Amino acid sequence: MAWTVDEQLALTACEAVAAIQAGKLRATDYVATLLARAAALSSLNALTALNMEGALAAAQRIDALAPDEKARLPLAGLPVVVKDNINTADLQTAGATPALADFKPKTNAPSVQRLLDAGAVLLGKANMHELACGITSTNFAAPGPVRNPYDPGLIPGGSSGGNAVAVAARIAPAGIGTDTSGSNRIPAALTGCVGFRPSVGNGGAERRYHDPQALLPLSHTRDTAGPIARTVADAALLDAVITGDTAQPSVTLAGLRIGLPAPLWDGLDASIEAVARGAQRKLEAAGVLFVELGMSELMPLNDRTTPITAHETLADVRAWLVANDAPVQTVEELALSIASPDVREIFAAILADPFAPLYQSALTTWRPQLQQLYATTFANERVDALMFPTTILPATPLDDIRGSSVVSLHGQMLDTMTAYLRNTDPSANAGLPGLSLPAGRTADGLPVGIELDGPVGSDRRLLAIGSAFEQVLGALAPPII
């Protein structure tokens, strides 16, 4: 059959793979359509590099396979975008910063390699907040700030903003970003996508995605790659390929117990609260039982873990530069060419390392207490997951002069990063899996995300719960571009 452009753009990742495997859609045609889409929407600045020749060549190899060979590839012909801080051998891994422009590591990150081995096609590298040090994706280096497809004058969230915009704008059906404190979930929420942060726990066997020295880092304790897609099923598909865990737990909404942590529902923007409470009512009508949780210690404990990332960045970035034979070998050299004013300030603080004296207590005292709070809550309250708005306010105006450094909430001016990270940071600190999915849109038409957090290791069940919620809440209409 002949597919129209609109029909191809509307395909989810699962639908695209099924069509290619069945011989109903040529991977070459699909990739060509998305490459043209990327070029037409270049003003959104979603990508730092487009893999024109490589993507078409990879698609041609998929089309040349016998039907049974295609059927054995779980991602046959699926175009994906990969965040610019995840190692790829054929395209740059620059962290969207000038000192690493055009730098290509020798090998792909293991997570990326597993996608490619499963038949995925690398469409391009996704733009981001420079060096992942922010949540707006207002990048002052080329190609410039990432723009929200629902309103190009607004931020898309970050730091994986390019991934989310590429997926939301139908440039790609799915991709892989990174999440340290909320960098997958925040942009997913602000652009109407699904963002998944897999379990990290205390590292080792608890870490779901293993990409040693393959992510330009912020914190080895907290960093992880993770999928961004348009549906929970698509995120689960990528997760299964990367991990080999294809479990599909059965979830019945009737009687499902979901906790509502009070600190993460407090002080919300009115438009966010209206959509989130509306989603809660729909889920209650479907049989979900919501349990109000105090968790008064959550934010104080989380605040005491701040020194972990602040201290680890210096040594971790240096180690990545050396291990990957980057064109600069020290953080000092890297910092000299940082283009974004807010990131320059952060790296000046990183080099001073003021949190070093507090690091050990944050890592060995306060973080374990935060983890214990979550574990006790899940066990004592018998909740299957926690639910709350991913962000406390919707997308706000993009400021490409000052870098979107402050936002207004309830008549007060707040630090943008602090405001947007409020709800996503605690579970990231604790190493839990977190899933943001669309809850609806505000009266102004802006996407709102709802997050589900589960115990460490409950990733596939969390995805199954998210999929069941998605059936109730419905999909968002795509942006009109």
C-alpha positions as CSV (number, residue, x, y, z in Angstrom):
1,M,0.0,0.0,0.0
2,A,1.0,3.6,-0.5
3,W,1.4,5.5,2.7
4,T,0.7,9.3,2.8
5,V,3.1,11.5,4.6
6,D,0.5,12.2,7.3
7,E,-0.1,8.5,7.8
8,Q,3.7,7.8,8.3
9,L,4.1,10.7,10.7
10,A,1.2,9.4,12.8
11,L,2.7,6.0,13.3
12,T,3.8,5.1,16.8
13,A,7.1,3.2,17.2
14,C,5.2,-0.1,17.7
15,E,3.0,0.5,14.6
16,A,6.0,1.5,12.4
17,V,8.0,-1.6,13.3
18,A,4.9,-3.8,12.7
19,A,4.3,-2.3,9.3
20,I,8.0,-2.6,8.2
21,Q,8.2,-6.2,9.5
22,A,5.0,-7.1,7.6
23,G,6.4,-5.6,4.4
24,K,3.6,-3.0,4.3
25,L,6.0,0.0,4.7
26,R,9.5,0.3,3.3
27,A,12.0,1.5,5.9
28,T,13.6,3.6,3.2
29,D,10.4,5.5,2.5
30,Y,9.7,6.0,6.2
31,V,13.2,7.3,7.0
32,A,13.1,9.6,4.0
33,T,9.8,11.1,5.2
34,L,11.2,11.7,8.6
35,L,14.5,13.2,7.3
36,A,12.4,15.6,5.2
37,R,10.3,16.4,8.3
38,A,13.4,17.2,10.3
39,A,14.6,19.6,7.6
40,A,11.3,21.3,7.3
41,L,11.1,21.8,11.1
42,S,14.7,22.8,11.6
43,S,13.6,26.1,13.2
44,L,12.6,24.0,16.3
45,N,16.3,23.3,16.8
46,A,15.5,19.7,17.9
47,L,18.6,18.2,16.4
48,T,22.3,19.0,16.6
49,A,23.2,16.5,13.8
50,L,21.1,14.8,11.1
51,N,22.3,11.4,9.8
52,M,21.1,11.8,6.2
53,E,23.3,9.3,4.3
54,G,23.8,6.9,7.2
55,A,20.1,6.6,8.1
56,L,19.1,6.0,4.5
57,A,21.8,3.4,4.0
58,A,20.7,1.6,7.2
59,A,17.1,1.7,6.0
60,Q,18.1,0.2,2.7
61,R,19.8,-2.7,4.5
62,I,16.6,-3.4,6.4
63,D,14.5,-3.4,3.2
64,A,17.0,-5.8,1.6
65,L,16.4,-8.5,4.4
66,A,14.2,-11.5,3.8
67,P,10.8,-11.4,5.6
68,D,11.8,-13.8,8.3
69,E,15.0,-11.8,9.0
70,K,13.0,-8.6,9.4
71,A,10.6,-10.4,11.7
72,R,13.5,-11.3,14.0
73,L,14.5,-7.7,14.5
74,P,12.3,-6.1,17.2
75,L,13.1,-2.6,16.0
76,A,13.3,-3.3,12.2
77,G,13.7,0.0,10.5
78,L,12.7,2.2,13.5
79,P,14.3,5.7,13.2
80,V,15.4,6.9,16.6
81,V,17.1,10.1,17.9
82,V,19.8,9.9,20.5
83,K,20.7,12.8,22.9
84,D,23.9,14.6,22.1
85,N,25.6,13.5,25.4
86,I,25.2,9.7,24.6
87,N,28.2,8.1,22.8
88,T,27.6,7.4,19.1
89,A,30.5,6.4,16.8
90,D,29.0,7.6,13.5
91,L,27.6,11.0,14.7
92,Q,29.0,13.7,17.1
93,T,28.7,13.4,20.8
94,A,29.2,17.0,21.8
95,G,26.9,17.6,24.8
96,A,25.8,20.6,22.8
97,T,28.9,22.5,23.8
98,P,31.5,24.1,21.5
99,A,34.6,22.4,22.9
100,L,33.3,19.0,21.7
101,A,31.8,20.0,18.4
102,D,32.1,17.2,15.9
103,F,33.7,14.8,18.4
104,K,33.0,11.2,17.7
105,P,33.7,8.6,20.3
106,K,35.2,5.3,19.1
107,T,32.2,3.2,20.1
108,N,28.5,3.5,20.6
109,A,27.0,3.5,24.1
110,P,25.8,0.0,25.0
111,S,22.2,1.1,25.1
112,V,22.5,2.6,21.6
113,Q,24.3,-0.4,20.3
114,R,21.5,-2.7,21.5
115,L,18.9,-0.6,19.6
116,L,21.0,-0.7,16.4
117,D,21.5,-4.4,16.7
118,A,17.7,-4.8,17.0
119,G,17.3,-3.0,13.6
120,A,16.9,0.6,14.7
121,V,18.1,3.4,12.5
122,L,20.0,6.4,13.9
123,L,18.2,9.4,12.5
124,G,20.2,12.1,14.3
125,K,21.5,13.5,17.6
126,A,19.2,15.5,19.8
127,N,19.8,19.0,21.0
128,M,19.9,19.6,24.7
129,H,20.6,22.0,27.5
130,E,24.4,22.5,27.2
131,L,26.2,19.8,29.1
132,A,22.9,18.7,30.6
133,C,23.2,21.5,33.1
134,G,19.7,22.9,33.0
135,I,16.0,22.0,32.4
136,T,15.0,24.6,29.7
137,S,17.1,23.4,26.7
138,T,17.8,27.1,26.1
139,N,21.1,26.4,24.4
140,F,23.3,29.3,23.4
141,A,25.6,27.1,21.2
142,A,24.6,26.0,17.7
143,P,21.9,25.3,16.6
144,G,20.3,27.4,19.4
145,P,17.5,27.0,21.9
146,V,15.2,24.1,21.5
147,R,11.6,25.3,20.9
148,N,8.4,23.8,22.1
149,P,6.3,22.6,19.2
150,Y,3.0,23.5,20.9
151,D,4.3,27.1,21.1
152,P,7.8,27.9,19.7
153,G,8.0,30.8,22.1
154,L,8.0,28.5,25.1
155,I,10.6,26.2,26.6
156,P,10.3,22.5,25.9
157,G,11.9,21.5,29.2
158,G,15.2,19.7,29.5
159,S,17.9,18.8,29.5
160,S,16.6,16.2,26.9
161,G,14.6,18.8,25.2
162,G,15.6,18.0,21.7
163,N,14.5,14.4,22.1
164,A,11.1,15.4,23.4
165,V,10.6,18.0,20.7
166,A,11.7,15.5,17.9
167,V,9.2,13.0,19.2
168,A,6.3,15.5,19.8
169,A,6.8,17.2,16.4
170,R,6.7,13.8,14.6
171,I,10.4,14.1,13.5
172,A,11.0,10.7,15.1
173,P,8.8,8.2,16.8
174,A,11.1,7.6,19.7
175,G,14.5,8.3,21.1
176,I,16.9,7.9,24.0
177,G,17.7,10.7,26.4
178,T,19.3,10.9,29.8
179,D,17.9,11.7,33.2
180,T,19.9,12.8,36.3
181,S,17.2,14.8,38.1
182,G,14.3,14.9,35.7
183,S,15.9,15.5,32.3
184,N,13.7,12.9,30.5
185,R,10.5,13.3,32.4
186,I,10.3,17.2,32.5
187,P,10.6,17.7,28.7
188,A,8.2,14.8,28.1
189,A,5.7,16.4,30.4
190,L,6.0,19.8,28.7
191,T,5.7,18.5,25.2
192,G,3.0,15.8,25.6
193,C,5.3,12.8,25.4
194,V,6.2,9.8,27.5
195,G,9.5,10.0,29.4
196,F,11.0,7.1,31.3
197,R,13.8,7.0,33.9
198,P,14.8,3.4,34.6
199,S,15.9,2.1,38.0
200,V,19.4,3.1,39.2
201,G,19.2,2.1,42.9
202,N,22.7,2.0,44.4
203,G,24.3,1.0,41.0
204,G,25.6,-2.5,40.3
205,A,22.8,-5.0,39.7
206,E,20.1,-2.5,40.6
207,R,21.1,-0.3,37.7
208,R,18.9,-1.2,34.8
209,Y,20.9,0.5,31.9
210,H,24.6,0.0,32.0
211,D,26.5,2.6,30.0
212,P,29.9,3.0,31.7
213,Q,31.8,6.0,30.4
214,A,29.4,6.2,27.5
215,L,27.3,9.2,28.8
216,L,28.9,12.6,29.1
217,P,28.1,12.7,32.8
218,L,26.9,14.8,35.7
219,S,26.8,12.2,38.4
220,H,27.7,8.5,38.3
221,T,25.3,8.0,41.3
222,R,22.3,9.3,39.5
223,D,22.8,9.5,35.7
224,T,21.0,7.0,33.4
225,A,19.8,6.8,29.8
226,G,16.1,6.3,29.2
227,P,13.5,6.3,26.4
228,I,11.3,9.2,25.3
229,A,8.4,8.2,23.1
230,R,4.8,9.0,22.2
231,T,3.2,6.1,24.0
232,V,4.1,4.0,27.0
233,A,4.1,0.9,24.8
234,D,6.8,2.5,22.7
235,A,8.9,3.3,25.7
236,A,8.4,-0.3,26.9
237,L,9.5,-1.6,23.5
238,L,12.8,0.3,23.7
239,D,13.3,-0.7,27.3
240,A,12.8,-4.3,26.5
241,V,15.4,-4.2,23.7
242,I,18.0,-2.4,25.8
243,T,17.6,-4.7,28.9
244,G,16.4,-8.0,27.4
245,D,13.5,-7.8,29.9
246,T,10.4,-8.4,27.9
247,A,8.0,-9.1,30.8
248,Q,4.5,-7.6,30.3
249,P,2.9,-7.8,33.8
250,S,-0.9,-7.8,33.9
251,V,-2.4,-4.8,35.6
252,T,-6.1,-4.4,36.6
253,L,-7.1,-0.8,37.5
254,A,-9.9,-1.9,39.8
255,G,-8.3,-2.0,43.3
256,L,-4.9,-0.7,42.2
257,R,-3.5,1.4,45.1
258,I,-1.7,4.6,44.1
259,G,-0.1,7.0,46.6
260,L,-0.4,10.7,46.4
261,P,2.6,12.3,48.2
262,A,1.4,15.6,49.7
263,P,4.7,17.5,49.2
264,L,4.5,16.9,45.5
265,W,0.9,18.1,45.2
266,D,1.4,21.3,47.2
267,G,1.8,24.8,45.6
268,L,1.0,23.8,42.0
269,D,0.1,26.2,39.3
270,A,-3.7,26.3,39.0
271,S,-3.6,25.1,35.4
272,I,-1.5,22.1,36.3
273,E,-3.6,21.2,39.3
274,A,-6.8,21.3,37.3
275,V,-5.5,18.8,34.7
276,A,-3.9,16.6,37.3
277,R,-7.0,16.4,39.5
278,G,-9.1,15.8,36.4
279,A,-6.8,12.8,35.5
280,Q,-7.2,11.5,39.1
281,R,-11.0,11.6,38.8
282,K,-10.9,9.7,35.5
283,L,-8.7,7.0,37.1
284,E,-10.8,6.8,40.2
285,A,-13.8,6.2,37.9
286,A,-11.9,3.3,36.4
287,G,-11.4,1.8,39.8
288,V,-8.1,3.1,41.0
289,L,-7.8,3.6,44.7
290,F,-5.8,6.7,45.7
291,V,-4.1,6.9,49.1
292,E,-3.1,10.3,50.5
293,L,0.4,10.2,51.9
294,G,2.1,12.7,54.2
295,M,5.8,12.0,53.5
296,S,6.7,15.2,55.3
297,E,10.4,14.3,55.4
298,L,10.6,13.9,51.7
299,M,11.8,17.4,50.7
300,P,14.1,18.0,53.7
301,L,15.9,14.7,53.1
302,N,16.1,15.4,49.3
303,D,17.6,18.8,49.9
304,R,20.4,17.2,52.0
305,T,21.4,15.0,49.1
306,T,22.2,18.1,46.8
307,P,26.0,17.8,47.3
308,I,26.0,14.4,45.5
309,T,25.7,15.7,42.0
310,A,27.4,19.0,42.7
311,H,30.5,17.2,43.9
312,E,30.6,14.2,41.5
313,T,30.4,16.2,38.2
314,L,34.0,17.4,38.3
315,A,35.6,14.0,38.6
316,D,33.1,12.3,36.4
317,V,33.4,14.7,33.5
318,R,37.1,14.5,33.7
319,A,37.0,10.7,33.6
320,W,34.7,10.7,30.6
321,L,37.0,13.1,28.6
322,V,40.0,10.9,29.3
323,A,38.3,7.6,28.7
324,N,36.9,8.7,25.4
325,D,40.0,10.5,24.2
326,A,38.1,13.7,23.8
327,P,39.6,16.8,22.1
328,V,39.9,18.5,25.5
329,Q,41.1,16.5,28.5
330,T,40.3,18.7,31.5
331,V,37.1,20.3,32.8
332,E,38.9,23.6,32.9
333,E,39.5,23.4,29.1
334,L,35.9,22.3,28.6
335,A,34.6,25.2,30.6
336,L,36.5,27.9,28.7
337,S,34.2,27.6,25.6
338,I,30.8,27.1,27.3
339,A,28.3,29.2,25.4
340,S,25.3,29.4,27.7
341,P,25.6,31.9,30.6
342,D,23.8,29.8,33.1
343,V,26.0,26.8,32.4
344,R,29.2,28.9,32.7
345,E,28.0,29.9,36.2
346,I,27.3,26.3,37.1
347,F,30.7,25.1,35.9
348,A,32.5,27.9,37.8
349,A,30.8,26.5,40.9
350,I,31.7,22.9,40.0
351,L,35.4,23.9,39.6
352,A,35.3,25.5,43.1
353,D,33.7,22.3,44.5
354,P,32.2,23.9,47.6
355,F,30.1,20.8,48.4
356,A,33.1,18.5,48.8
357,P,32.9,18.5,52.7
358,L,29.2,17.6,52.6
359,Y,29.5,14.9,50.0
360,Q,30.1,11.8,52.2
361,S,27.2,12.6,54.6
362,A,24.9,13.2,51.6
363,L,25.9,9.9,50.0
364,T,26.1,7.7,53.1
365,T,23.6,9.2,55.5
366,W,20.9,11.4,53.8
367,R,20.5,9.4,50.6
368,P,20.0,6.1,52.4
369,Q,17.4,7.8,54.7
370,L,15.6,9.1,51.6
371,Q,15.6,5.6,50.1
372,Q,14.3,4.2,53.3
373,L,11.5,6.7,53.4
374,Y,10.3,5.5,50.0
375,A,10.7,1.8,50.8
376,T,8.8,2.2,54.1
377,T,6.0,4.1,52.3
378,F,5.6,1.5,49.6
379,A,5.6,-1.3,52.2
380,N,3.5,0.2,54.9
381,E,0.9,1.9,52.7
382,R,0.7,-1.0,50.3
383,V,0.8,1.3,47.3
384,D,1.7,0.0,43.8
385,A,3.1,3.4,42.8
386,L,3.2,7.1,43.7
387,M,1.5,9.6,41.4
388,F,1.9,13.3,41.1
389,P,2.3,16.1,38.5
390,T,5.6,15.8,36.8
391,T,6.1,19.6,36.9
392,I,4.5,22.2,39.1
393,L,3.9,24.6,36.2
394,P,3.5,24.3,32.5
395,A,5.9,25.5,29.8
396,T,7.0,29.1,30.3
397,P,8.4,31.6,27.9
398,L,11.8,31.0,26.3
399,D,14.3,33.7,27.1
400,D,17.2,33.5,24.6
401,I,18.8,36.5,26.1
402,R,19.1,35.6,29.8
403,G,18.6,31.8,29.4
404,S,15.1,31.4,31.0
405,S,16.6,31.8,34.5
406,V,13.5,32.7,36.5
407,V,9.8,31.8,36.4
408,S,6.7,33.3,38.0
409,L,4.5,31.1,40.2
410,H,1.8,32.4,42.6
411,G,3.2,36.0,42.2
412,Q,6.7,35.0,43.2
413,M,9.8,34.8,41.0
414,L,11.6,31.4,41.3
415,D,14.8,29.9,40.0
416,T,13.7,28.0,36.9
417,M,15.7,24.9,37.5
418,T,14.7,24.6,41.1
419,A,11.0,25.1,40.2
420,Y,10.9,22.5,37.5
421,L,13.0,19.9,39.3
422,R,11.0,20.0,42.5
423,N,8.8,17.0,41.8
424,T,11.2,14.9,39.7
425,D,14.4,15.2,41.8
426,P,13.5,13.2,45.0
427,S,12.9,9.8,43.3
428,A,15.9,10.4,41.0
429,N,18.0,10.9,44.1
430,A,16.7,7.7,45.6
431,G,17.4,5.7,42.4
432,L,13.7,4.8,41.7
433,P,12.2,4.2,38.3
434,G,9.9,7.1,37.2
435,L,7.5,7.4,34.2
436,S,5.9,10.6,33.0
437,L,2.9,10.3,30.7
438,P,0.4,12.9,29.3
439,A,-2.4,13.8,31.6
440,G,-4.1,16.3,29.4
441,R,-3.8,19.9,28.3
442,T,-4.4,23.2,30.1
443,A,-7.0,25.7,29.0
444,D,-4.3,27.3,27.0
445,G,-3.5,24.1,25.2
446,L,-0.3,23.3,26.9
447,P,0.6,19.6,27.7
448,V,0.6,18.5,31.3
449,G,2.4,15.4,32.5
450,I,1.6,13.0,35.4
451,E,4.4,10.9,36.9
452,L,4.4,7.4,38.4
453,D,7.2,6.3,40.6
454,G,7.7,2.7,41.7
455,P,10.1,0.7,43.9
456,V,13.6,0.0,42.6
457,G,13.4,-2.9,40.1
458,S,9.7,-2.5,39.4
459,D,10.3,-1.0,36.0
460,R,8.2,-3.4,33.8
461,R,5.3,-3.3,36.3
462,L,5.5,0.5,36.4
463,L,5.4,0.6,32.6
464,A,2.4,-1.7,32.7
465,I,0.6,0.6,35.1
466,G,1.4,3.6,32.9
467,S,0.0,1.8,29.9
468,A,-3.2,1.1,31.7
469,F,-3.4,4.7,32.8
470,E,-2.8,5.8,29.3
471,Q,-5.8,3.9,28.1
472,V,-8.0,5.9,30.5
473,L,-6.4,9.3,30.0
474,G,-6.1,9.1,26.2
475,A,-3.5,10.5,23.9
476,L,-2.8,14.2,23.3
477,A,-3.6,15.8,19.9
478,P,-0.3,16.5,18.1
479,P,1.0,20.1,17.9
480,I,-0.2,22.1,14.9
481,I,3.1,23.2,13.2
